[in-house]
């Protein structure tokens, strides 16, 4: 085996075992001091850089298991399928259902985002508007931006009308935090939480909560029935038999 191939396999084996590593750790594994040597090996294998910890950690492209936001955490180090912090911040803003504030983004990314947001705004890569006491950032694409603004305005208007103990008398920041918390729940948890809030509102609550959280009203009603009908299965997101059917692996004879 050629020396170059041997070195690349050494890097692969190390990262497959450790998942992530710093540049210094990879130099030590290779027994070299050259930064470019390490990057040549990483480039040949395919790699990603962390957006947290000032980009000092590396992993192989095939290792991360990204969540629905395109993020992956390993040993408190965060990676994004979209690349660095600036690119990730822009992409999350563009994909957000109703735009995002700095505090909402920080809750998703687990790092400080005020500077990246300011940079994106100054470079005209995002738009922003002060809504209440906070700036909300939106996509630059006019069609998406309009829909994001409308959804944000609808949600804020809904919270003003809702008399739920969760919404009554809370600050805009806390309202934003509630929306963020909801976005981090899995499918079943969202359904149950929405059902709980709908139950607090009484008549018409299903529709109000469905509009606020952008859910189907039947989903809210189902969550309410499950929660108060003692039909909650603690370890399952879907009912038994739900979701994608398992695929049988076939081996050539």
N, C-alpha and C positions, 0 to 999 in steps of 0.2 A: 504494500500500500504506500502511495506517495506521501511525503511528509505533510503536504498541504491538506490532503484528505484526512490524514490521521489527526491533525490539529482541529479540523472542523468537527470531526466525530467526537473529539475530546470536549469541545465546547457544547455540542449537542447533548452529550451524555450528562454533563454537569448541569445544564439548564433543565433538562428533563427531570433531574432529581431534585434540584433546588427551586425550580420554577422561575426565579428572578435572581439577578446578580448585578453588582456594580462593575464599573470598568476595571477597578483595581483587582477585584476578585477574579475577573476573567483573565487579566494579565498574569495573575499568580497561577491560575490553572494551566495556562499555556507556557508558563515559564519564560515570559518575554516582558519587555518594558515599552514596546512600541504601541502607541495608541492606534495608529493606522492598521497595524497587523490585526488587532482585535476587531476593528470595524470591517476589515476585509472578510474575516471569518463570519461575522454576524451577517453581513450583507449576502454572502453566499448561502447562508442558511435561511434568511428571512427573519427579521426581528422587529420588535416594537420597543419604544422608549416610554417610560412612565411620564404622566403629566404632573404627578405630584413629586415632592422631594427634588424639585428643580431638574427633573429629567435625568436623574443619576442612575436609575435602574433600567435593566434591559431584560427582555424575555423573547422567546421564539414566537413567531407569528401563530403557530398552531396550538400554543399552550393556553392562552386565555379563553375562558368561557364567559362571554359578555352577556350582561343582563339586557332587559328590554330597552334600556337607555344607552346601550353600547359601552357600558363600563364594566370593569373587572378589578377586584381588589385581592391582593395577595400580601400577607404580612403587613397590613396597613399601608401598602403602596398601591396607588391607583393607576390603571391603564385605561386607554380609550381606543375603540376601533377607529375613531376619527383622527387620531394623532395627538398633537400637543394640546396644551390647555387652551390656547387661543382658538384653534380650529374646533375643539370640542365645545367650547362655550358658544361659538357661533352656531354650530350644528344643533345644539340643544335648544337654543333660542328659536331657530327656524322651525324645529319640529314641535315646539311647545303648543299645546292646544289653545292656550290663551295668553301667550307671552310669558315671560319670567322676570321676576325681580331679582336683585342681587342675593337676598336672603334665601329665596327659593332655589336659586342655582347653587349656592353654597351648601344647602342641604343635600343636593344631589351629588355634587362633585367632591364635597368634604375638603375643599381648599378655598382660600381667599380668591374672589373673582372680581373685585371692584376695578382693579387695574386692567385686566383683560376686557371687561365690559366697556370701560372708558376708551380703551384703544380701538375696539371694534366700532364704537359710535363715532369717534373722531375720523376713522378711516372710511366712514359711511358704509360699513358692512352690516350694521344693524340700525334700527330706529328705536327711539325711546320716547316715553311720555310720562309725565308725572300724574299719577292717579292716586288721589288721597295724599298721603304723606310719603309715598315711595315712587321711585322710577320703575317703570315696567318696560322691558326691552322686547322688541318685536322684529319679525323678519323684514328684510328690505323689499322682498317681492310683494308688490302692491296687493295682489289678490289674497295671498296668505295673511299679509299684515292686516287687511281689513277684517278678515274672519277672526283673527286673534283678538283684535280690539273689540269686536262685537261680543265675543264670548267672555272676555274679561269684564266688559261693562255689564253684561247680563248676570254674571256671577256676583258682581258687587251689588247690583240692584236686588238680586234675590236675597243676599245676606241682609240687606237693609229691611226686607219684608219679613224674613223668617224670624219667628219668636222662639226658636229652639234655644235651650240653655247654652248650647255650644256657641251660638251666634250672638246672643243678646249681650250688648254692652261691651263687646270685645274690640280691640284696636284693629286697624287694617293689617298690621304686621301679624297679629295672631290669626286673623282670617286667612292670610296667605300661608301661614304655617299649617293650618288645618288642611288646606288644599294640597300642600306639599306632602303632608303625612298620608293623605288619601292616595296620592300618586305612588307612594312607596309600598302600599299594601298589595298582596296578591289578589287574584280574582275572587276567591271566596271571602277574604277579609273585607274587600271593598263592598261586596254585596251585603255582608252582615252589618258593617258600619253604617252604610246607607239606610238599611232597613231600620236600624236603631234610631237614627235621626228622624226618619219618616214617622216612626211610631210616636216620638215625642211631639211631633206637630199635630198629630191627629188627622182629622178629615182633610184630604187634599195634600197630605204630607208626601205621599209617594211621588206625585208629579213635581212638587217644589224641589225635593231633593234630587230627583232625576234630572231636572233642568240645571240645577246648580253644579252637579258633578258630571254632567254630560253622559248620563246613563239612560238605558231603556227603562221606562217606568215599570215594566214587568220584572226587570232585574231587581229593582228596589223592593217591589212587592214580594218577590220570592225570598229575598234576604230577610225581610220582616217576618214572613211566615216561618222560615227556618229557625230564626232566632227565638221567636216566642212560641213556636210549636215544638220546641225541643227536638228539632230534626238536624242539629249541627253535628257533623262528623268531624271529630277533632283532628284527624290526620289526613283529611282529603280536601283538595280544592274543588274537584268535580265529583259528581256521583260515581259510584262504582260502574265501571264500563265506559266512562266518559273519556274524551280526549282521543289522541291518535292511537290507532291499534298497533300493537307490537309487530315488528317485521321479523320474520324468521330468517336467520342467517343461513345461507346456503353455501356449502363448500363443494368444490369440484371433486367428483369421485375419481 
